[in-house]
């Protein structure tokens, strides 16, 4: 469960960075 949650957080932060980079 912890691994899944951390993976979700990393994925969301990654998509956030990508969204900011593609602005």
ABEGO torsion letter per residue (X at the ends): XAAAAAAAAAAAAAAAAAAAAAX
